[in-house]
Amino acid sequence: MSTHYETIQRAESFTEAFHVAPPAALGARDMWPRKPGLCIRARPAEADAPEGATITRELIPAQWGLVPHWVKSASDGKLRATKLVNAVAETAANSKNFRDAWLQNQRCIVPMQAFWVDDLRSGKAVPTRISRVDGKPMAVAGLWASWSGPEGEPLLSYTLLTVNSNSHALMRRYKPAGNDGFMPVILNEGAVDAWLTVRIEKAKEFMRQYPANWLTANPLETKADKIPKGLF
């Protein structure tokens, strides 16, 4: 699962790739749990539009790391949010943390340029950037939630949906030893409106691996990597 992704730093991409107006400020490039981010959802009045209908998408500021509506305090929400940045698609509908967002059609997409994973095959964690081969932004399927504090202050938050990647030709390289691997659910361009409005019983049909040959992996170079061996 990914706990670090790269945000979109080109304002025009929001209009070109997602058909929404860009935010007033693009924000930090690196996104980490509990940081303010952006997600895209159908306008609430159109969330129940018939399948195939053209909907109006809206870009909303929200925290990465879901805070379920039933959380009683801001401190409890902060503790939970760090662990709720990813939701496993196979269990989201039955999970206490994600069930209500799933059943209430609170689906969104998270725009990103790339996500990061650790390559552990050498015995040390090598941060590796996963992006589309064509360099275009990714539309990752997610869920959003709204929490209200004791004083009525609202907090919008979101989580990324993930699927098992043990059999994925690329992502299986980054599977932790002895554990299952997971990857974000990346949607094709033509599937975004359908994902935002599809009936609950069909939502799981979108939970599938993105083709490996459409992705590329680039390890992060460090100064140590660039020093020829034997010089020091």
Residue frames as qw, qx, qy, qz and C-alpha x, y, z in Angstrom:
[[0.000, 0.889, 0.459, 0.000, 0.00, 0.00, 0.00],
 [0.421, 0.434, -0.012, 0.797, 1.15, 3.52, -0.67],
 [0.345, -0.780, -0.383, 0.355, 1.48, 6.17, 2.03],
 [0.200, -0.590, 0.213, 0.753, 3.14, 8.72, -0.26],
 [0.563, 0.549, 0.539, 0.302, 2.04, 10.09, -3.59],
 [0.280, -0.150, 0.193, 0.928, 2.93, 12.98, -5.88],
 [0.293, 0.709, 0.460, -0.448, 0.34, 15.65, -6.51],
 [0.528, 0.611, 0.396, 0.437, -0.33, 17.37, -9.83],
 [0.350, -0.571, -0.034, 0.742, 1.78, 20.48, -10.21],
 [0.084, 0.052, 0.502, 0.859, 0.46, 21.68, -13.57],
 [0.355, 0.301, 0.415, -0.782, -2.80, 23.62, -13.23],
 [0.516, 0.304, -0.407, -0.689, -3.91, 22.88, -16.79],
 [0.219, 0.080, -0.970, -0.064, -3.93, 19.14, -16.06],
 [0.248, 0.262, 0.734, -0.575, -7.00, 19.46, -13.86],
 [0.541, 0.501, 0.048, -0.674, -9.01, 20.79, -16.79],
 [0.435, 0.450, -0.671, -0.397, -7.42, 18.61, -19.47],
 [0.262, 0.118, -0.956, 0.051, -7.47, 15.29, -17.60],
 [0.067, -0.305, -0.858, 0.408, -10.33, 15.67, -15.11],
 [0.084, -0.562, -0.522, -0.636, -12.61, 18.39, -16.55],
 [0.409, -0.797, -0.393, 0.209, -12.60, 20.47, -13.38],
 [0.127, 0.927, -0.145, 0.322, -11.30, 23.96, -12.69],
 [0.627, 0.201, -0.532, 0.533, -7.83, 23.93, -11.10],
 [0.506, -0.683, -0.422, 0.314, -7.49, 24.79, -7.41],
 [0.005, -0.995, 0.042, -0.087, -6.54, 28.30, -6.33],
 [0.134, -0.753, 0.644, -0.032, -3.23, 26.86, -5.05],
 [0.764, 0.261, -0.574, -0.136, -1.58, 23.63, -6.18],
 [0.786, -0.564, 0.194, -0.162, -0.10, 22.86, -2.77],
 [0.358, -0.609, 0.695, 0.135, 2.91, 20.70, -1.93],
 [0.543, 0.389, -0.657, -0.350, 4.20, 18.17, -4.45],
 [0.337, 0.082, -0.923, 0.166, 4.60, 15.34, -1.93],
 [0.649, -0.403, -0.092, -0.638, 1.45, 14.09, -0.24],
 [0.238, 0.140, -0.887, 0.370, 1.62, 12.24, 3.09],
 [0.359, -0.522, -0.773, -0.020, -1.04, 10.92, 5.47],
 [0.255, -0.736, -0.489, 0.392, -3.18, 13.53, 7.23],
 [0.206, -0.251, 0.187, 0.927, -2.01, 16.31, 4.94],
 [0.464, 0.609, 0.274, -0.581, -4.52, 18.54, 3.07],
 [0.295, -0.050, 0.771, 0.562, -5.08, 17.22, -0.45],
 [0.465, 0.283, -0.156, -0.824, -7.67, 17.23, -3.23],
 [0.310, 0.159, 0.932, 0.103, -10.26, 14.80, -4.49],
 [0.317, 0.066, -0.390, -0.862, -12.97, 14.93, -7.15],
 [0.247, 0.288, 0.888, -0.260, -16.56, 13.83, -6.67],
 [0.017, -0.531, -0.637, -0.559, -19.89, 14.22, -8.42],
 [0.218, -0.303, 0.180, -0.910, -21.82, 17.23, -7.20],
 [0.228, 0.053, 0.847, -0.478, -24.08, 15.90, -4.41],
 [0.605, 0.377, 0.221, -0.666, -27.26, 16.61, -6.39],
 [0.676, 0.488, -0.418, -0.360, -25.93, 14.47, -9.26],
 [0.182, -0.431, 0.876, -0.121, -24.41, 11.60, -7.27],
 [0.553, 0.184, 0.781, -0.225, -27.49, 9.47, -7.99],
 [0.456, 0.531, -0.300, -0.648, -27.58, 10.27, -11.70],
 [0.950, 0.208, 0.175, -0.156, -28.49, 7.38, -14.03],
 [0.676, -0.267, 0.510, 0.459, -25.60, 5.33, -15.34],
 [0.511, 0.361, 0.501, 0.598, -24.13, 6.89, -18.45],
 [0.022, 0.953, 0.296, 0.055, -25.44, 10.36, -17.60],
 [0.448, 0.487, -0.181, 0.727, -23.14, 13.34, -17.92],
 [0.527, -0.735, -0.368, 0.216, -22.41, 14.71, -14.46],
 [0.109, 0.892, -0.208, 0.387, -20.75, 17.80, -13.06],
 [0.790, -0.126, -0.397, 0.450, -17.57, 17.00, -11.20],
 [0.191, -0.940, 0.093, -0.267, -16.29, 19.13, -8.36],
 [0.617, 0.279, -0.506, 0.534, -12.77, 19.40, -6.98],
 [0.540, -0.793, -0.095, -0.266, -12.80, 19.63, -3.19],
 [0.160, 0.584, -0.659, 0.446, -10.07, 20.18, -0.61],
 [0.885, -0.377, -0.098, -0.254, -9.92, 17.29, 1.86],
 [0.355, -0.661, 0.654, -0.094, -7.56, 15.51, 4.21],
 [0.677, 0.268, -0.671, -0.139, -5.84, 12.33, 3.07],
 [0.174, 0.022, -0.885, 0.432, -6.79, 9.75, 5.66],
 [0.409, -0.488, -0.562, -0.528, -10.46, 9.00, 6.22],
 [0.110, -0.062, 0.628, -0.768, -12.22, 10.21, 9.35],
 [0.172, -0.409, -0.869, -0.222, -15.47, 8.21, 9.68],
 [0.261, -0.570, -0.186, -0.756, -18.57, 10.25, 10.51],
 [0.741, -0.560, -0.340, -0.147, -19.08, 8.36, 13.80],
 [0.584, 0.093, -0.415, 0.691, -15.72, 9.40, 15.30],
 [0.358, -0.815, -0.447, 0.085, -16.42, 11.32, 18.52],
 [0.334, -0.854, 0.070, 0.394, -13.36, 13.54, 18.87],
 [0.447, 0.847, -0.284, -0.055, -10.79, 15.31, 16.71],
 [0.231, -0.635, 0.736, -0.033, -7.96, 13.52, 18.53],
 [0.718, 0.055, 0.690, -0.072, -9.50, 10.12, 17.79],
 [0.683, 0.708, 0.142, -0.110, -9.97, 11.17, 14.17],
 [0.166, 0.843, -0.508, -0.061, -6.30, 12.13, 13.87],
 [0.452, -0.385, 0.804, -0.032, -5.18, 8.77, 15.23],
 [0.736, 0.316, 0.591, -0.091, -7.45, 6.84, 12.87],
 [0.512, 0.820, -0.049, -0.252, -6.72, 8.96, 9.78],
 [0.042, -0.692, 0.695, 0.193, -3.06, 7.94, 9.60],
 [0.383, -0.094, 0.918, 0.031, -4.12, 4.28, 9.33],
 [0.522, 0.553, 0.624, -0.181, -7.03, 4.94, 6.95],
 [0.122, 0.633, -0.363, -0.673, -5.22, 6.35, 3.91],
 [0.295, 0.188, -0.824, -0.446, -5.87, 3.09, 2.03],
 [0.724, 0.025, 0.426, -0.542, -8.97, 0.89, 1.88],
 [0.181, -0.133, 0.932, 0.283, -8.71, -2.66, 0.55],
 [0.475, 0.057, -0.364, -0.799, -11.41, -2.97, -2.12],
 [0.487, -0.107, -0.855, -0.146, -12.30, -6.56, -1.22],
 [0.373, -0.392, -0.738, 0.402, -13.25, -5.62, 2.35],
 [0.010, 0.113, -0.077, 0.991, -14.27, -1.94, 2.16],
 [0.496, -0.353, -0.414, -0.676, -17.99, -2.72, 2.02],
 [0.762, -0.428, -0.485, -0.025, -17.79, -4.68, 5.28],
 [0.499, 0.066, -0.416, 0.758, -15.20, -2.65, 7.16],
 [0.249, -0.759, -0.491, 0.348, -16.44, -0.57, 10.10],
 [0.278, -0.509, 0.091, 0.810, -14.22, 2.29, 8.94],
 [0.015, 0.198, -0.529, -0.825, -15.25, 2.39, 5.27],
 [0.152, 0.383, 0.908, 0.073, -18.65, 0.64, 5.08],
 [0.164, 0.756, 0.451, -0.445, -20.83, 3.75, 5.39],
 [0.073, 0.634, -0.345, -0.688, -18.89, 5.71, 2.74],
 [0.066, -0.076, 0.893, 0.438, -19.14, 2.71, 0.40],
 [0.111, 0.489, 0.864, -0.034, -22.85, 2.07, 0.96],
 [0.111, 0.808, 0.328, -0.477, -23.75, 5.76, 0.71],
 [0.644, 0.616, 0.284, 0.353, -22.05, 6.10, -2.69],
 [0.178, -0.951, 0.153, 0.203, -19.47, 8.53, -1.34],
 [0.837, 0.099, 0.287, 0.456, -17.06, 7.69, -4.12],
 [0.068, 0.937, -0.164, -0.300, -14.40, 10.02, -5.45],
 [0.847, 0.359, -0.060, 0.388, -11.28, 10.04, -7.56],
 [0.476, -0.769, 0.142, 0.402, -7.91, 11.23, -6.32],
 [0.616, 0.769, -0.112, 0.131, -5.85, 13.02, -8.97],
 [0.602, -0.654, 0.359, 0.284, -2.14, 12.27, -8.75],
 [0.415, 0.749, -0.470, -0.215, 0.94, 12.28, -10.93],
 [0.595, 0.276, -0.745, 0.121, 2.55, 9.21, -9.37],
 [0.756, -0.603, 0.078, -0.244, 2.66, 7.13, -6.21],
 [0.165, 0.654, -0.707, 0.214, 5.65, 5.84, -4.28],
 [0.957, -0.250, -0.099, -0.106, 6.51, 2.37, -3.03],
 [0.320, -0.721, 0.613, 0.031, 9.57, 0.88, -1.35],
 [0.827, 0.346, -0.440, -0.052, 11.64, -1.66, -3.26],
 [0.630, -0.629, 0.420, -0.179, 12.94, -4.05, -0.58],
 [0.967, 0.237, -0.094, 0.031, 14.65, -6.59, -2.84],
 [0.507, 0.589, -0.447, 0.442, 18.17, -5.32, -2.10],
 [0.600, -0.284, -0.591, 0.459, 17.68, -5.59, 1.64],
 [0.123, -0.336, -0.275, 0.892, 17.14, -1.85, 2.09],
 [0.318, 0.743, 0.550, -0.210, 14.13, 0.28, 1.24],
 [0.267, -0.063, 0.394, 0.877, 14.64, 2.05, -2.10],
 [0.356, 0.587, 0.358, -0.633, 11.87, 4.64, -2.74],
 [0.265, 0.093, 0.760, 0.586, 10.45, 3.98, -6.21],
 [0.340, 0.386, 0.086, -0.853, 8.16, 6.24, -8.20],
 [0.338, 0.310, 0.866, 0.199, 5.32, 4.54, -10.10],
 [0.272, 0.519, 0.015, -0.811, 3.76, 6.59, -12.89],
 [0.767, 0.527, 0.330, -0.156, 1.99, 6.16, -16.21],
 [0.675, 0.026, 0.431, 0.599, 4.22, 5.44, -19.18],
 [0.307, 0.671, 0.396, 0.546, 2.64, 8.30, -21.13],
 [0.279, 0.063, -0.273, 0.918, 3.26, 10.77, -18.30],
 [0.346, -0.514, -0.328, -0.713, -0.42, 11.63, -17.91],
 [0.334, -0.344, 0.541, -0.691, -2.02, 12.09, -14.47],
 [0.234, -0.142, -0.962, 0.014, -3.67, 9.16, -12.71],
 [0.562, -0.354, -0.045, -0.746, -7.30, 9.00, -11.59],
 [0.223, 0.075, -0.927, 0.293, -7.30, 6.79, -8.49],
 [0.536, -0.510, -0.532, -0.412, -10.60, 5.49, -7.12],
 [0.164, 0.124, -0.643, 0.737, -11.36, 6.56, -3.58],
 [0.337, -0.673, -0.654, -0.067, -14.00, 7.12, -0.92],
 [0.074, 0.414, -0.217, 0.881, -14.75, 10.37, 0.89],
 [0.413, -0.566, -0.689, 0.186, -16.34, 11.13, 4.24],
 [0.060, -0.647, 0.036, -0.759, -17.57, 14.17, 6.15],
 [0.531, -0.366, -0.638, 0.421, -17.09, 14.51, 9.90],
 [0.148, -0.792, -0.079, -0.587, -18.44, 17.26, 12.13],
 [0.372, 0.126, -0.640, 0.660, -16.74, 18.23, 15.36],
 [0.210, -0.518, -0.701, 0.443, -18.38, 19.22, 18.66],
 [0.031, 0.542, 0.113, -0.832, -18.64, 22.83, 17.50],
 [0.639, 0.640, 0.356, -0.236, -20.03, 21.80, 14.12],
 [0.080, 0.730, -0.508, -0.449, -16.80, 22.36, 12.22],
 [0.934, 0.312, 0.080, -0.155, -16.77, 20.11, 9.12],
 [0.260, -0.583, 0.707, 0.304, -13.84, 17.98, 8.02],
 [0.864, 0.425, -0.093, -0.254, -13.82, 16.34, 4.60],
 [0.360, -0.545, 0.743, 0.146, -11.43, 13.42, 4.17],
 [0.827, 0.396, -0.239, -0.321, -10.69, 10.65, 1.69],
 [0.642, -0.371, 0.663, 0.109, -8.99, 7.29, 1.27],
 [0.363, 0.466, -0.656, -0.470, -7.48, 5.47, -1.72],
 [0.936, 0.019, 0.215, -0.279, -8.99, 2.15, -2.78],
 [0.003, 0.589, -0.789, -0.174, -6.47, -0.64, -3.36],
 [0.952, 0.117, -0.089, -0.268, -6.47, -4.12, -4.88],
 [0.810, -0.358, 0.419, 0.199, -4.22, -7.12, -4.39],
 [0.410, 0.808, -0.363, -0.216, -1.11, -6.90, -6.57],
 [0.663, -0.383, 0.637, 0.091, 0.51, -10.30, -5.91],
 [0.722, 0.290, 0.579, 0.245, -0.07, -11.34, -9.54],
 [0.315, 0.936, 0.031, -0.157, 0.67, -7.95, -11.13],
 [0.843, 0.349, -0.030, 0.409, 3.67, -8.14, -13.48],
 [0.279, 0.632, -0.246, 0.679, 5.16, -4.89, -12.14],
 [0.408, -0.665, 0.212, -0.588, 3.78, -4.29, -8.67],
 [0.949, -0.276, -0.152, -0.019, 4.48, -7.80, -7.37],
 [0.629, 0.374, -0.362, 0.578, 8.15, -6.76, -7.21],
 [0.031, -0.474, 0.342, -0.811, 7.29, -4.48, -4.30],
 [0.771, -0.441, -0.342, -0.307, 5.31, -7.00, -2.26],
 [0.305, -0.669, 0.573, -0.362, 6.56, -7.16, 1.36],
 [0.366, 0.208, -0.907, 0.036, 8.07, -10.54, 2.19],
 [0.110, -0.195, -0.911, 0.345, 5.49, -12.79, 3.80],
 [0.243, 0.519, 0.463, -0.676, 2.61, -10.39, 3.17],
 [0.477, 0.642, 0.563, 0.208, 0.22, -9.55, 0.37],
 [0.242, -0.135, 0.174, 0.945, 0.98, -6.60, -1.88],
 [0.235, 0.762, 0.573, -0.187, -1.54, -3.93, -2.86],
 [0.280, 0.059, 0.311, 0.906, -1.75, -1.19, -5.46],
 [0.282, 0.389, 0.249, -0.841, -4.11, 1.78, -5.96],
 [0.492, 0.522, 0.693, 0.068, -7.13, 1.29, -8.21],
 [0.058, -0.382, 0.295, 0.874, -6.24, 3.43, -11.24],
 [0.553, 0.576, 0.536, -0.276, -9.23, 4.18, -13.48],
 [0.414, 0.263, 0.537, 0.687, -9.24, 4.56, -17.25],
 [0.038, 0.065, -0.029, -0.997, -10.25, 8.01, -18.46],
 [0.426, -0.206, -0.529, -0.704, -13.60, 6.79, -19.74],
 [0.530, -0.346, -0.770, 0.072, -14.53, 5.14, -16.43],
 [0.147, 0.054, -0.442, 0.883, -14.46, 8.19, -14.16],
 [0.467, -0.160, -0.028, -0.870, -18.09, 9.33, -14.48],
 [0.767, -0.155, -0.558, -0.277, -19.32, 5.76, -14.26],
 [0.517, -0.046, -0.683, 0.513, -17.31, 5.16, -11.07],
 [0.040, -0.071, 0.344, -0.935, -18.77, 8.28, -9.46],
 [0.570, -0.001, 0.029, -0.821, -22.39, 7.34, -10.21],
 [0.504, 0.052, -0.828, -0.242, -22.56, 3.56, -10.63],
 [0.777, -0.455, -0.119, -0.419, -24.98, 1.55, -8.47],
 [0.471, -0.629, 0.586, -0.198, -23.48, -0.06, -5.38],
 [0.908, -0.001, 0.417, -0.049, -23.85, -3.58, -6.72],
 [0.784, 0.570, 0.043, 0.244, -21.66, -2.69, -9.70],
 [0.113, -0.946, 0.300, -0.044, -19.01, -0.65, -7.90],
 [0.689, -0.454, 0.541, 0.164, -16.73, -3.64, -7.31],
 [0.811, 0.469, 0.284, 0.202, -16.47, -4.19, -11.07],
 [0.279, 0.917, -0.183, 0.217, -14.10, -1.19, -11.15],
 [0.534, -0.714, 0.452, -0.026, -11.76, -2.75, -8.58],
 [0.947, 0.239, 0.106, 0.188, -9.11, -4.22, -10.85],
 [0.603, -0.421, 0.262, 0.625, -5.40, -3.97, -11.54],
 [0.344, 0.856, -0.147, -0.357, -4.11, -1.36, -13.97],
 [0.918, 0.365, -0.042, 0.153, -2.16, -2.94, -16.87],
 [0.698, -0.512, 0.170, 0.471, 1.53, -3.34, -16.02],
 [0.575, 0.208, 0.366, 0.701, 2.69, -2.23, -19.48],
 [0.040, 0.844, 0.280, 0.456, 0.97, 1.14, -18.94],
 [0.506, -0.861, 0.050, 0.019, 3.08, 1.84, -15.85],
 [0.632, 0.505, -0.386, 0.444, 6.77, 2.60, -15.31],
 [0.715, -0.668, -0.125, 0.165, 8.90, 2.38, -12.15],
 [0.444, 0.683, -0.267, 0.516, 11.82, 4.70, -11.38],
 [0.702, -0.439, -0.371, 0.421, 13.97, 4.25, -8.24],
 [0.105, -0.992, 0.028, -0.067, 15.02, 7.42, -6.43],
 [0.717, 0.344, -0.295, 0.529, 18.72, 8.11, -6.85],
 [0.506, -0.849, -0.040, 0.148, 20.72, 9.29, -3.86],
 [0.092, 0.882, -0.461, -0.018, 24.19, 10.81, -3.60],
 [0.564, -0.401, 0.721, 0.016, 25.52, 7.46, -2.46],
 [0.810, 0.376, 0.450, 0.002, 24.17, 5.83, -5.62],
 [0.508, 0.859, -0.051, 0.048, 26.13, 8.26, -7.78],
 [0.225, -0.791, 0.567, 0.039, 29.54, 7.72, -6.10],
 [0.761, 0.356, -0.534, -0.090, 31.56, 5.08, -8.02],
 [0.896, -0.443, 0.029, 0.002, 32.46, 2.17, -5.80],
 [0.859, 0.020, -0.038, 0.509, 36.08, 1.99, -4.66],
 [0.272, 0.706, -0.054, 0.652, 36.73, 5.75, -4.57],
 [0.313, -0.651, 0.337, -0.603, 36.24, 6.05, -0.82]]
